[in-house]
Amino acid sequence: ISPCLWFNGEAEEAANFYVDTFRDGSVGKIGRYPEDNPFPAPFPAGTAMMVEFTLFGQSYQALNGGPEFTFSEAISLSVVCSDQAELDRYFNALTADGGSPQPCGWLKDKYGLSWQLVTEGIMANYHSGDQAGIEFLDHDGALQAGDRGGGVSPHLPGHRIGAEEAVVGEGLHGLGHDACSLVTRPRRTRGT
């Protein structure tokens, strides 16, 4: 199964951008709009129609279909990062040149595609059922978890997430603007 991402003329540029950003992928076949297209084409001959690319072994298709459809939060790509440095690198690259932070730690890239970035530590704690807790920031950057020992996941109502890595009050790429920003820096203990 290959997700097909609909673009308005930026399919080839986007595929190259994603491969350059994640550094573990490649652009494959590129089909172009022909000179003598029997159907009305939204782009001139020679423009990429379909671009096949891979990221981390997953195949994708980027289709230049025109302006009829745009991305929404109904689909997002989730990336589990090895550590905060990797998360920061991806965040900075994906929000550059017109991308933007979104509520709850999501972001949109310059093409409007939604992404979720999370560290391996947070995912491991979630999968293990660790109840130690991740702390959440409110709109002023203050911690919401009163006992500093737990937080409820805004993404998964009724679920708690573990705290090997938790967010503790730095600015976090401007993500503190919403009530459910995860902080993924190493958790501080009392007195530190």
Secondary structure, DSSP 8 states (H G I E B T S, - for coil): ---EEEESS-HHHHHHHHHHHHSSEEEEEEEE--TT-SS--SS-TTSEEEEEEEETTEEEEEEE--TT----TTSEEEEEESSHHHHHHHHHHHHGGG-EE-GGGEEE-TTS-EEEEEEHHHHHHHHHT--S---EE-TTS-B--TTSS--B-SSSTT-B---SB---SS-GGGGGGSTTEE--SB---TT-
